[in-house]
Amino acid sequence: MSADVIVQALPHLGHQALFGAIAAAGFGVLFNFGPAMLIWCGAAGAFALAVRSGGQDLGWPLEAASFAAALATSCSAILVRRWLGAASGAVALAGCIPMVPGAFFGHALLGFFAVTTVQPSEAITPVVDAMQYMLRVSFTLGAIGAGLAIPTHLIRNPDY
């Protein structure tokens, strides 16, 4: 990979990281984290979205890039566990929530709703499209969950 390609990818990665940080900090607010933990949530979200976007820029499918990002985020949270304490797993989770493919889920639901309006002979295409979107959502959520869980189970914390 040449230096020009890396330089061209930086604005895109920065954009993804910025909005991943904002979204993850928002989920940290929903989780009732304090101000100091919100910064960690933002950092986790920025890192997760940057890793996933980098993977997708390299041609990885969404599911594989999401798995790698969740795995990297969970490992990073474990590495900084001394500063995060027992909340390291929750911070990693808040950082990975912005990777949930909500647009695909929306397309799947709209496709299922569209089946109720068409004639039975015309229903096969919307059903197949909706199922494809739903499968992508399911596999991506599974990849994120596995990426978060694997490091936690492999590296046991004696504090728990």
N, C-alpha and C positions, 0 to 999 in steps of 0.2 A: 504494500500500500504506500503510495507516494505521499509526500508532505502536502501537496496541493489538495489531495482528496481529504486529508485530515482537516486542513484549514477550512475547506468548504463545508465540512460536516459540523464544525464547531457552533455556528449560529443555530442550527437546527437542534443540536444537543443542548445548548444553553436554553433555548426556548422550552424544550420539553422538561428540562430540569427545573426551570423557574416555575412553570405551572404545576409540575408535580409537587414541588415544595409547598406551594400555596394550597393545593388540594389536600395534601397530607396533613398540613397544619390545621386545616379546617376539620378533618376527621379527628385530629387530636383534641380539638375543642369539644367535639361530640363525645369523645372518650373521657372528658373532664380532666385532661392533663393540665398541669400548671404551666406558667409561662416558660420556664426553663425547658420543660419537656416538649413544648410546642416547637422550640428551635430544633431539637433532636428529631421530632417528627418531620419537620420540613427538610432537614438534611437527608433523612431516610427516603422521603418521597422524591427528592431531587436525584439522589443516587439511583433509586430503582428505575425511574423513568429514563434517566440517562443511559443506564445499562441496557434496558429494553430497547430504546431507540437505536442505540449503537448496534445491537444485535440485529434489529430489523434492517438497518442500513447495510449490514453485511449480507443480507439476503435470508436471514433466518425467518421461519414462520412465527407468527404471533405467539403461539403456544410455547415454542422453544425459547424465544426471547424473554417471555414472561417468566418461565421457569428459571432461566439463568439469572434474571434480575431479582427474583424473590430469593433464590439461593444466595446470591451475593449480598443482598440486603440483610438476610437473616444471619449470615456469617459475620457481617460487619457489626450488627447489633450485639452479637455474642462477644466480639472482640472489645467493644467499648462497654461491656456489662459493668465494669467497676464504677463507671460514672452514671450509668442508667439504673443500676440496681435490678430489682426483680421485674421492672417494667420494660426490660429490653425486648422481650417478645412482643409486647403490645406496641412498642414504638416501631418495630419492624413491620407488624401488621398494618399499622396506620400508614406507613410508608408505601406499602404495596396495594392498598385499597384503590388509589388512583389508576392502577393498571387494569381494573375490572372493565371489560369491554361493554360498557353500557349501550353504545350505539348498536352493536350487534344484537344485544338483547331486545332493544327497541324494535329493530327490523324483524326479529323473530316474532315478537308479540303482534306487530302490525300485520305480518304475514298470516298468522293464525286468525286474526280478526277478519282479514280479507276473505278467508274461506267462507265465512258466513254470508257474504254478499254475492258470491258468484254461483253460477249454475254448477251442479255436481260434475258435469263433464269438463268444466274449466278449472276445477279445484286442484288438480294434480300439481301444476306449476307453483302456485303459492305455497302449497304444503311442503313441497320439496325444498323450495327456497327457505321457508321458515325453519325447517328441520336442519338445514345446513348451518344457518345462523345459530340455532340453539346448540348444535353440536360444537361449534367453535367456542361459544360462551362456556359450555360445560368443560371442554378440554382446557381452556385457558384458566378457568377457576380451579380445576384440578391441578394444573401445573403450578399455579401460584401457591395453592395450599401445600403441595408436596415440597416446593422450594422453601417455604417457610418452616415446614415441620422437620425435614431431614436433618439440617444442622442441629436443631434443638434436641433431637433424639440421639444423634451421634455424639454430641458434646454435652454430657450431663453436667448440670450445675449443682454442686454440693450444697448451695444455699437454699435450695427448694425443699 
